[in-house]
Amino acid sequence: MAGDWGNGLFSCFNDCTTCILAFIASWYVFSRNAQKIGGIDPIGEGCVIYAVSQFIPYVDWYCRASVRGKIRESKGIEGSFIKDCLTVGFCLQCALVQEAQELAAPSSQSICRE
């Protein structure tokens, strides 16, 4: 059962705090999102990964698209790596806010209890 993002790509103003952070400290929002799905330290490892990737062409797109893909998979959202690359490449701040909103939303997956 594949779904869609809970918030649209351009719904970044639904969360003004994260929106402002994404525009002035995108490294922090990226690191926080990566930490929520992968267990990395948002201030240590996350910042280093983000900073290093900024100096190597296309590695930055790959790193950001990989995190977006993990979020998609964990939430059961349709998409592809190519679409993730294009989204983070051309709408980075909006994508970061969308990812943060998705991670903050309660999981909609049902749990079977016996």
SEKOLRO-709347 format. One record per atom (N, C-alpha, C): residue number from 0; residue in three letters; chain; atom name; y, z, x. Coordinates in steps of 0.05 Angstrom, whole numbers, plus 5000, padded with zeros to 4 digits. Example, Ala and Ser with C-alpha at 12.3 -4.5 7.8 and 13.67 -1.06 7.14 Angstrom:
2
  num  residu  chaine  atome    py    pz    px
    0     ala       A      N  4886  5156  5264
    0     ala       A     CA  4910  5156  5246
    0     ala       A      C  4934  5156  5264
    1     ser       A      N  4955  5142  5257
    1     ser       A     CA  4979  5143  5273
    1     ser       A      C  5001  5157  5258
//
This chain:
114
  num  residu  chaine  atome    py    pz    px
    0     met       A      N  4977  5000  5017
    0     met       A     CA  5000  5000  5000
    0     met       A      C  5025  5000  5018
    1     ala       A      N  5039  4978  5019
    1     ala       A     CA  5062  4976  5036
    1     ala       A      C  5087  4979  5019
    2     gly       A      N  5107  4993  5031
    2     gly       A     CA  5131  4998  5016
    2     gly       A      C  5155  4985  5030
    3     asp       A      N  5179  4996  5023
    3     asp       A     CA  5204  4986  5034
    3     asp       A      C  5219  5010  5044
    4     trp       A      N  5240  5005  5059
    4     trp       A     CA  5257  5027  5069
    4     trp       A      C  5270  5041  5045
    5     gly       A      N  5272  5068  5047
    5     gly       A     CA  5284  5084  5025
    5     gly       A      C  5314  5078  5022
    6     asn       A      N  5327  5070  5044
    6     asn       A     CA  5356  5064  5043
    6     asn       A      C  5359  5036  5056
    7     gly       A      N  5378  5021  5045
    7     gly       A     CA  5383  4995  5056
    7     gly       A      C  5395  4996  5084
    8     leu       A      N  5394  4974  5098
    8     leu       A     CA  5404  4972  5125
    8     leu       A      C  5434  4979  5126
    9     phe       A      N  5448  4971  5105
    9     phe       A     CA  5477  4976  5105
    9     phe       A      C  5485  4999  5088
   10     ser       A      N  5467  5018  5084
   10     ser       A     CA  5472  5043  5069
   10     ser       A      C  5479  5065  5088
   11     cys       A      N  5490  5058  5111
   11     cys       A     CA  5495  5079  5132
   11     cys       A      C  5516  5099  5123
   12     phe       A      N  5533  5093  5105
   12     phe       A     CA  5554  5112  5097
   12     phe       A      C  5543  5133  5077
   13     asn       A      N  5517  5131  5070
   13     asn       A     CA  5505  5152  5054
   13     asn       A      C  5502  5177  5070
   14     asp       A      N  5502  5175  5096
   14     asp       A     CA  5500  5198  5114
   14     asp       A      C  5522  5194  5135
   15     cys       A      N  5546  5203  5129
   15     cys       A     CA  5569  5199  5146
   15     cys       A      C  5567  5212  5174
   16     thr       A      N  5554  5235  5175
   16     thr       A     CA  5551  5248  5201
   16     thr       A      C  5534  5232  5220
   17     thr       A      N  5511  5223  5211
   17     thr       A     CA  5494  5206  5228
   17     thr       A      C  5507  5180  5234
   18     cys       A      N  5522  5169  5215
   18     cys       A     CA  5536  5143  5219
   18     cys       A      C  5556  5146  5242
   19     ile       A      N  5572  5167  5241
   19     ile       A     CA  5591  5171  5263
   19     ile       A      C  5577  5175  5289
   20     leu       A      N  5556  5191  5289
   20     leu       A     CA  5541  5196  5314
   20     leu       A      C  5529  5170  5325
   21     ala       A      N  5519  5153  5307
   21     ala       A     CA  5507  5127  5316
   21     ala       A      C  5528  5109  5329
   22     phe       A      N  5553  5111  5320
   22     phe       A     CA  5574  5094  5332
   22     phe       A      C  5585  5106  5358
   23     ile       A      N  5585  5132  5361
   23     ile       A     CA  5597  5144  5385
   23     ile       A      C  5576  5154  5405
   24     ala       A      N  5552  5159  5395
   24     ala       A     CA  5530  5169  5413
   24     ala       A      C  5503  5158  5403
   25     ser       A      N  5501  5132  5404
   25     ser       A     CA  5476  5119  5394
   25     ser       A      C  5452  5128  5410
   26     trp       A      N  5456  5135  5436
   26     trp       A     CA  5434  5146  5452
   26     trp       A      C  5422  5171  5440
   27     tyr       A      N  5439  5188  5428
   27     tyr       A     CA  5429  5213  5417
   27     tyr       A      C  5414  5208  5391
   28     val       A      N  5424  5191  5374
   28     val       A     CA  5409  5185  5349
   28     val       A      C  5383  5171  5355
   29     phe       A      N  5383  5152  5374
   29     phe       A     CA  5358  5140  5382
   29     phe       A      C  5338  5161  5392
   30     ser       A      N  5347  5178  5410
   30     ser       A     CA  5330  5198  5421
   30     ser       A      C  5319  5218  5400
   31     arg       A      N  5336  5225  5382
   31     arg       A     CA  5328  5243  5360
   31     arg       A      C  5307  5230  5342
   32     asn       A      N  5311  5205  5336
   32     asn       A     CA  5291  5190  5320
   32     asn       A      C  5264  5188  5335
   33     ala       A      N  5266  5181  5360
   33     ala       A     CA  5242  5178  5377
   33     ala       A      C  5227  5205  5379
   34     gln       A      N  5242  5226  5381
   34     gln       A     CA  5230  5253  5383
   34     gln       A      C  5215  5260  5357
   35     lys       A      N  5226  5253  5335
   35     lys       A     CA  5213  5259  5309
   35     lys       A      C  5187  5245  5305
   36     ile       A      N  5183  5221  5317
   36     ile       A     CA  5158  5207  5313
   36     ile       A      C  5140  5207  5337
   37     gly       A      N  5151  5214  5361
   37     gly       A     CA  5134  5212  5384
   37     gly       A      C  5133  5237  5401
   38     gly       A      N  5148  5257  5394
   38     gly       A     CA  5147  5283  5408
   38     gly       A      C  5161  5284  5435
   39     ile       A      N  5179  5265  5440
   39     ile       A     CA  5194  5266  5466
   39     ile       A      C  5219  5284  5462
   40     asp       A      N  5228  5295  5484
   40     asp       A     CA  5252  5312  5484
   40     asp       A      C  5276  5294  5479
   41     pro       A      N  5292  5299  5458
   41     pro       A     CA  5315  5281  5452
   41     pro       A      C  5337  5281  5473
   42     ile       A      N  5340  5304  5487
   42     ile       A     CA  5362  5305  5506
   42     ile       A      C  5352  5296  5534
   43     gly       A      N  5327  5302  5541
   43     gly       A     CA  5317  5294  5567
   43     gly       A      C  5305  5267  5568
   44     glu       A      N  5280  5264  5561
   44     glu       A     CA  5265  5239  5563
   44     glu       A      C  5279  5217  5547
   45     gly       A      N  5286  5223  5522
   45     gly       A     CA  5298  5203  5504
   45     gly       A      C  5323  5190  5515
   46     cys       A      N  5340  5207  5527
   46     cys       A     CA  5365  5197  5539
   46     cys       A      C  5360  5179  5563
   47     val       A      N  5340  5188  5579
   47     val       A     CA  5334  5172  5603
   47     val       A      C  5323  5145  5595
   48     ile       A      N  5304  5145  5576
   48     ile       A     CA  5292  5120  5567
   48     ile       A      C  5314  5101  5557
   49     tyr       A      N  5332  5112  5540
   49     tyr       A     CA  5353  5096  5528
   49     tyr       A      C  5372  5086  5550
   50     ala       A      N  5380  5103  5568
   50     ala       A     CA  5400  5096  5589
   50     ala       A      C  5388  5074  5608
   51     val       A      N  5364  5078  5616
   51     val       A     CA  5352  5059  5635
   51     val       A      C  5348  5032  5621
   52     ser       A      N  5340  5032  5596
   52     ser       A     CA  5335  5007  5581
   52     ser       A      C  5361  4991  5578
   53     gln       A      N  5384  5004  5578
   53     gln       A     CA  5409  4990  5574
   53     gln       A      C  5416  4971  5597
   54     phe       A      N  5404  4976  5621
   54     phe       A     CA  5410  4960  5644
   54     phe       A      C  5390  4938  5650
   55     ile       A      N  5370  4937  5634
   55     ile       A     CA  5349  4916  5638
   55     ile       A      C  5349  4899  5613
   56     pro       A      N  5358  4874  5616
   56     pro       A     CA  5360  4856  5592
   56     pro       A      C  5334  4855  5576
   57     tyr       A      N  5337  4857  5550
   57     tyr       A     CA  5315  4855  5530
   57     tyr       A      C  5297  4879  5530
   58     val       A      N  5296  4895  5551
   58     val       A     CA  5280  4919  5550
   58     val       A      C  5292  4939  5529
   59     asp       A      N  5319  4939  5527
   59     asp       A     CA  5331  4956  5507
   59     asp       A      C  5322  4949  5479
   60     trp       A      N  5321  4923  5473
   60     trp       A     CA  5312  4914  5446
   60     trp       A      C  5283  4923  5442
   61     tyr       A      N  5267  4919  5463
   61     tyr       A     CA  5239  4926  5461
   61     tyr       A      C  5235  4956  5455
   62     cys       A      N  5250  4973  5470
   62     cys       A     CA  5247  5002  5466
   62     cys       A      C  5256  5011  5438
   63     arg       A      N  5279  5000  5429
   63     arg       A     CA  5289  5007  5403
   63     arg       A      C  5271  4996  5381
   64     ala       A      N  5261  4972  5384
   64     ala       A     CA  5244  4960  5364
   64     ala       A      C  5217  4974  5363
   65     ser       A      N  5208  4984  5385
   65     ser       A     CA  5182  4999  5386
   65     ser       A      C  5185  5025  5369
   66     val       A      N  5207  5039  5373
   66     val       A     CA  5211  5064  5358
   66     val       A      C  5213  5057  5328
   67     arg       A      N  5228  5036  5322
   67     arg       A     CA  5231  5028  5293
   67     arg       A      C  5204  5021  5281
   68     gly       A      N  5187  5007  5297
   68     gly       A     CA  5161  5000  5288
   68     gly       A      C  5143  5024  5282
   69     lys       A      N  5145  5044  5299
   69     lys       A     CA  5130  5069  5295
   69     lys       A      C  5139  5083  5270
   70     ile       A      N  5164  5083  5265
   70     ile       A     CA  5175  5095  5240
   70     ile       A      C  5164  5079  5216
   71     arg       A      N  5166  5053  5217
   71     arg       A     CA  5155  5036  5196
   71     arg       A      C  5126  5042  5190
   72     glu       A      N  5110  5042  5211
   72     glu       A     CA  5081  5047  5208
   72     glu       A      C  5076  5075  5196
   73     ser       A      N  5090  5095  5205
   73     ser       A     CA  5085  5122  5196
   73     ser       A      C  5093  5125  5166
   74     lys       A      N  5112  5110  5157
   74     lys       A     CA  5121  5111  5129
   74     lys       A      C  5109  5090  5111
   75     gly       A      N  5092  5072  5123
   75     gly       A     CA  5079  5051  5107
   75     gly       A      C  5098  5030  5097
   76     ile       A      N  5117  5023  5114
   76     ile       A     CA  5138  5003  5107
   76     ile       A      C  5130  4976  5118
   77     glu       A      N  5133  4955  5102
   77     glu       A     CA  5127  4927  5111
   77     glu       A      C  5146  4919  5133
   78     gly       A      N  5138  4901  5150
   78     gly       A     CA  5155  4890  5170
   78     gly       A      C  5139  4879  5193
   79     ser       A      N  5154  4870  5214
   79     ser       A     CA  5141  4860  5238
   79     ser       A      C  5157  4867  5262
   80     phe       A      N  5145  4865  5285
   80     phe       A     CA  5160  4871  5310
   80     phe       A      C  5183  4852  5314
   81     ile       A      N  5180  4827  5307
   81     ile       A     CA  5202  4807  5310
   81     ile       A      C  5226  4816  5292
   82     lys       A      N  5220  4823  5268
   82     lys       A     CA  5241  4832  5249
   82     lys       A      C  5255  4857  5260
   83     asp       A      N  5239  4875  5271
   83     asp       A     CA  5250  4900  5283
   83     asp       A      C  5268  4893  5306
   84     cys       A      N  5260  4874  5323
   84     cys       A     CA  5276  4866  5346
   84     cys       A      C  5303  4854  5337
   85     leu       A      N  5302  4837  5317
   85     leu       A     CA  5327  4825  5307
   85     leu       A      C  5345  4846  5294
   86     thr       A      N  5333  4864  5280
   86     thr       A     CA  5349  4885  5266
   86     thr       A      C  5363  4903  5287
   87     val       A      N  5349  4913  5307
   87     val       A     CA  5362  4930  5327
   87     val       A      C  5380  4914  5346
   88     gly       A      N  5374  4889  5349
   88     gly       A     CA  5391  4872  5366
   88     gly       A      C  5418  4865  5355
   89     phe       A      N  5419  4862  5329
   89     phe       A     CA  5443  4853  5316
   89     phe       A      C  5457  4874  5299
   90     cys       A      N  5442  4895  5291
   90     cys       A     CA  5454  4916  5273
   90     cys       A      C  5445  4943  5283
   91     leu       A      N  5448  4949  5309
   91     leu       A     CA  5437  4973  5321
   91     leu       A      C  5445  4998  5306
   92     gln       A      N  5471  5003  5303
   92     gln       A     CA  5480  5028  5291
   92     gln       A      C  5469  5032  5263
   93     cys       A      N  5470  5010  5247
   93     cys       A     CA  5460  5012  5220
   93     cys       A      C  5430  5017  5220
   94     ala       A      N  5416  5005  5238
   94     ala       A     CA  5387  5009  5240
   94     ala       A      C  5381  5038  5248
   95     leu       A      N  5396  5049  5267
   95     leu       A     CA  5392  5077  5275
   95     leu       A      C  5396  5096  5252
   96     val       A      N  5417  5092  5236
   96     val       A     CA  5422  5109  5213
   96     val       A      C  5400  5106  5192
   97     gln       A      N  5391  5081  5187
   97     gln       A     CA  5370  5076  5168
   97     gln       A      C  5344  5091  5176
   98     glu       A      N  5338  5090  5202
   98     glu       A     CA  5314  5103  5212
   98     glu       A      C  5317  5133  5209
   99     ala       A      N  5340  5144  5216
   99     ala       A     CA  5344  5173  5213
   99     ala       A      C  5342  5182  5184
  100     gln       A      N  5353  5166  5166
  100     gln       A     CA  5351  5173  5137
  100     gln       A      C  5322  5172  5128
  101     glu       A      N  5307  5153  5138
  101     glu       A     CA  5278  5151  5130
  101     glu       A      C  5263  5175  5141
  102     leu       A      N  5268  5183  5165
  102     leu       A     CA  5255  5206  5177
  102     leu       A      C  5262  5232  5163
  103     ala       A      N  5286  5233  5153
  103     ala       A     CA  5295  5258  5139
  103     ala       A      C  5284  5260  5111
  104     ala       A      N  5277  5237  5099
  104     ala       A     CA  5267  5237  5071
  104     ala       A      C  5239  5249  5071
  105     pro       A      N  5233  5263  5049
  105     pro       A     CA  5205  5274  5047
  105     pro       A      C  5185  5251  5044
  106     ser       A      N  5162  5255  5054
  106     ser       A     CA  5141  5234  5053
  106     ser       A      C  5132  5230  5024
  107     ser       A      N  5130  5204  5017
  107     ser       A     CA  5122  5198  4989
  107     ser       A      C  5092  5193  4987
  108     gln       A      N  5078  5196  5009
  108     gln       A     CA  5049  5192  5008
  108     gln       A      C  5036  5215  4993
  109     ser       A      N  5017  5209  4975
  109     ser       A     CA  5004  5230  4960
  109     ser       A      C  4981  5242  4976
  110     ile       A      N  4976  5267  4970
  110     ile       A     CA  4955  5281  4984
  110     ile       A      C  4933  5288  4963
  111     cys       A      N  4908  5281  4969
  111     cys       A     CA  4886  5287  4951
  111     cys       A      C  4876  5315  4957
  112     arg       A      N  4874  5331  4936
  112     arg       A     CA  4863  5358  4940
  112     arg       A      C  4838  5360  4924
  113     glu       A      N  4818  5372  4936
  113     glu       A     CA  4792  5374  4923
  113     glu       A      C  4787  5403  4916
//
